[in-house]
Amino acid sequence: MALDLMSGKLYWPTTVTDVPVYPALEEDIECDVLIVGGGSSGAQCAYTLSDTGLRVAVVEREKAGYGSTIANLGLVQALGEKMLFELVDTFGEETAIRHTKLCQQAVLDIDAAARDIPIDCEFMLRDSLYTASSQADVAKLKRDFDLLVPNGFRVDWWSEGTIGDCFPFSRPAALFMRDEAELNPLKFTLGLLEKGKERGVRIYENTGIQSHTNEPGAVVFHTIGGRRIRANHAILATGYETMEYKKEPNAVMASSYAVVSEPVEDLTEWYRRALIWETARPYVYMRTTPDNRILIGGLDEQTDVTEERDRLLSRKKERLLEGFGKLFPHIPVRSAFEVAAFFGGTNDGLPMIGKYPEYPRCSFLYAFGDNGLVYAMLLAKLLRDELTGVSNPDMSLYVVNRPTNVKSS
Ligand SMILES: Cc1cc2nc3c(=O)[nH]c(=O)nc-3n(C[C@H](O)[C@H](O)[C@H](O)COP(=O)(O)OP(=O)(O)OC[C@H]3O[C@@H](n4cnc5c(N)ncnc54)[C@H](O)[C@@H]3O)c2cc1C
């Protein structure tokens, strides 16, 4: 049964006219790589594989791009919910820095893809302001700064005074990061699929996978409609629904909330329209859109119960708006769209590629975490290397059961 991914009123679908339509699969097919799931993760895999010469097919149970991709607020960032120093504590400095560099490269790869696709996905390079939510968090932010600077990241340390000079609010300190971005995740996903289709990727909607069998030299997927897809390899990019049939111990489900405002008149108080987020956990993050809306998200709750998630929506909406009002008291905001959605993360803070004995020839793509877009691009490139016979040592960072410094109790 499909997971009830979200409830509420969604913004991104209102931004797209002429949504591409793909046929349902009505015959048995063969391919080199089958991608299950047509969300932003599956689309990034399809795009990345589309110029390799491999025969690629995508199957989407419902409508491509309309899973949790339509709840995504479209921030494209290299740093994630786990602070960099925490990743260092878990994985060691070399791995944590390498991961962050790969995320930074993925931002550039997303930029390149956004220019290449036939749909304008409103990609914009942005700076980001990562604020210390309290005096006690300044030291944490400083630890991250001291790791980022010697490793070549373009980041400045902002004092309370500098923040006050540029924004109408006060915070004890912040990191001002360059080379981050924003986009419209639905347009991005649809554009990637359209580009993939131009290059020969076969895409099927209303084509759900219900089971698989193993054959010599292949894995065979069986659709709900009774068709067979014989593939040399498969990428399972089924988003948080993966947890319904493959319980991965390092993955964890929570609930997240978001508000999209009516367009506001004046955003001149918002320095360079930077992405804004903070050290508090759960945190609140925000960005602007080309039509002057404000997207505010966060206040995650540790619940994976649909009723509990939805019951909290109206209170979370109020708190997100109040939080915004404290930062920008002169920008009046009214909610136009609000959503409560499931949100997957990993306990150790890094995304994963799952390979399991009961699923030979299959790679599960867990682009889980607050930077799902960036993680999916990073993992898609690793899978492309693997499937085209290129040895890439970075794969070892993302396989499940990777080594960590965490001692089990
Ligand atoms: C409120 C919120 C805000 C977020 N904001 C950001 C952000 O600002 N930046 C960021 O990078 N990330 C963000 N994320 C995370 C991001 O949304 C996700 O990481 C990403 O969109 C998930 O894409 P996906 O393709 O993995 O999953 P989905 O979009 O859910 O796609 C999976 C697809 O698989 C299909 N599927 C499932 N089972 C089957 C089957 N058996 N057969 C065929 N098809 C199947 C589904 O129908 C679905 O379309 C946010 C998440 C939430 C909830």
The ligand as an SDF file (V2000), in Angstrom:
LIG
                    3D

 53 58  0  0  0  0  0  0  0  0999 V2000
    8.6050   19.4190    3.7400 C   0  0  0  0  0  0  0  0  0  0  0  0
    9.8580   18.9670    3.0490 C   0  0  0  0  0  0  0  0  0  0  0  0
   10.7870   19.9060    2.5940 C   0  0  0  0  0  0  0  0  0  0  0  0
   11.9500   19.4740    1.9680 C   0  0  0  0  0  0  0  0  0  0  0  0
   12.8260   20.4320    1.5380 N   0  0  0  0  0  0  0  0  0  0  0  0
   13.9530   20.0490    0.8960 C   0  0  0  0  0  0  0  0  0  0  0  0
   14.8570   21.0260    0.3980 C   0  0  0  0  0  0  0  0  0  0  0  0
   14.6470   22.2270    0.5380 O   0  0  0  0  0  0  0  0  0  0  0  0
   15.9540   20.5860   -0.2790 N   0  0  0  0  0  0  0  0  0  0  0  0
   16.2180   19.2570   -0.4630 C   0  0  0  0  0  0  0  0  0  0  0  0
   17.2340   18.9190   -1.0740 O   0  0  0  0  0  0  0  0  0  0  0  0
   15.3790   18.3010    0.0200 N   0  0  0  0  0  0  0  0  0  0  0  0
   14.2600   18.6680    0.6930 C   0  0  0  0  0  0  0  0  0  0  0  0
   13.3910   17.7220    1.1490 N   0  0  0  0  0  0  0  0  0  0  0  0
   13.7100   16.3250    0.9310 C   0  0  0  0  0  0  0  0  0  0  0  0
   13.2380   15.9690   -0.4850 C   0  0  0  0  0  0  0  0  0  0  0  0
   11.8850   16.2610   -0.6580 O   0  0  0  0  0  0  0  0  0  0  0  0
   13.3840   14.5540   -0.7710 C   0  0  0  0  0  0  0  0  0  0  0  0
   14.6680   14.1320   -0.4600 O   0  0  0  0  0  0  0  0  0  0  0  0
   13.2010   14.2690   -2.2570 C   0  0  0  0  0  0  0  0  0  0  0  0
   12.2890   15.1030   -2.8790 O   0  0  0  0  0  0  0  0  0  0  0  0
   12.6650   12.9260   -2.3910 C   0  0  0  0  0  0  0  0  0  0  0  0
   12.6290   12.5960   -3.7610 O   0  0  0  0  0  0  0  0  0  0  0  0
   12.5420   11.0840   -4.1180 P   0  0  0  0  0  0  0  0  0  0  0  0
   12.5590   10.9850   -5.5860 O   0  0  0  0  0  0  0  0  0  0  0  0
   13.5750   10.3340   -3.3520 O   0  0  0  0  0  0  0  0  0  0  0  0
   11.1430   10.6400   -3.5150 O   0  0  0  0  0  0  0  0  0  0  0  0
    9.6830   10.8860   -4.1270 P   0  0  0  0  0  0  0  0  0  0  0  0
    9.5160   12.2240   -4.6870 O   0  0  0  0  0  0  0  0  0  0  0  0
    8.7170   10.4400   -3.0850 O   0  0  0  0  0  0  0  0  0  0  0  0
    9.6700    9.8810   -5.3520 O   0  0  0  0  0  0  0  0  0  0  0  0
    9.5560    8.4670   -5.1880 C   0  0  0  0  0  0  0  0  0  0  0  0
    8.5990    7.9930   -6.2660 C   0  0  0  0  0  0  0  0  0  0  0  0
    8.5790    6.5680   -6.2560 O   0  0  0  0  0  0  0  0  0  0  0  0
    7.2740    6.1590   -6.6170 C   0  0  0  0  0  0  0  0  0  0  0  0
    7.1040    4.7930   -6.1700 N   0  0  0  0  0  0  0  0  0  0  0  0
    7.0510    4.3560   -4.8860 C   0  0  0  0  0  0  0  0  0  0  0  0
    6.8680    3.0170   -4.8590 N   0  0  0  0  0  0  0  0  0  0  0  0
    6.8130    2.6020   -6.1580 C   0  0  0  0  0  0  0  0  0  0  0  0
    6.6290    1.3410   -6.7900 C   0  0  0  0  0  0  0  0  0  0  0  0
    6.4640    0.2220   -6.0640 N   0  0  0  0  0  0  0  0  0  0  0  0
    6.6130    1.2810   -8.1480 N   0  0  0  0  0  0  0  0  0  0  0  0
    6.8010    2.4110   -8.8970 C   0  0  0  0  0  0  0  0  0  0  0  0
    6.9630    3.6360   -8.3480 N   0  0  0  0  0  0  0  0  0  0  0  0
    6.9670    3.7390   -6.9920 C   0  0  0  0  0  0  0  0  0  0  0  0
    6.3770    7.1510   -5.9000 C   0  0  0  0  0  0  0  0  0  0  0  0
    5.1000    7.2020   -6.5010 O   0  0  0  0  0  0  0  0  0  0  0  0
    7.1670    8.4560   -6.0240 C   0  0  0  0  0  0  0  0  0  0  0  0
    6.7500    9.2600   -7.1120 O   0  0  0  0  0  0  0  0  0  0  0  0
   12.2100   18.1090    1.7880 C   0  0  0  0  0  0  0  0  0  0  0  0
   11.2800   17.1660    2.2310 C   0  0  0  0  0  0  0  0  0  0  0  0
   10.1220   17.5840    2.8490 C   0  0  0  0  0  0  0  0  0  0  0  0
    9.1440   16.5410    3.2930 C   0  0  0  0  0  0  0  0  0  0  0  0
  1  2  1  0
  2  3  1  0
  2 52  2  0
  3  4  2  0
  4  5  1  0
  4 50  1  0
  5  6  2  0
  6  7  1  0
  6 13  1  0
  7  8  2  0
  7  9  1  0
  9 10  1  0
 10 11  2  0
 10 12  1  0
 12 13  2  0
 13 14  1  0
 14 15  1  0
 14 50  1  0
 15 16  1  0
 16 17  1  0
 16 18  1  0
 18 19  1  0
 18 20  1  0
 20 21  1  0
 20 22  1  0
 22 23  1  0
 23 24  1  0
 24 25  2  0
 24 26  1  0
 24 27  1  0
 27 28  1  0
 28 29  2  0
 28 30  1  0
 28 31  1  0
 31 32  1  0
 32 33  1  0
 33 34  1  0
 33 48  1  0
 34 35  1  0
 35 36  1  0
 35 46  1  0
 36 37  1  0
 36 45  1  0
 37 38  2  0
 38 39  1  0
 39 40  1  0
 39 45  2  0
 40 41  1  0
 40 42  2  0
 42 43  1  0
 43 44  2  0
 44 45  1  0
 46 47  1  0
 46 48  1  0
 48 49  1  0
 50 51  2  0
 51 52  1  0
 52 53  1  0
M  END
$$$$
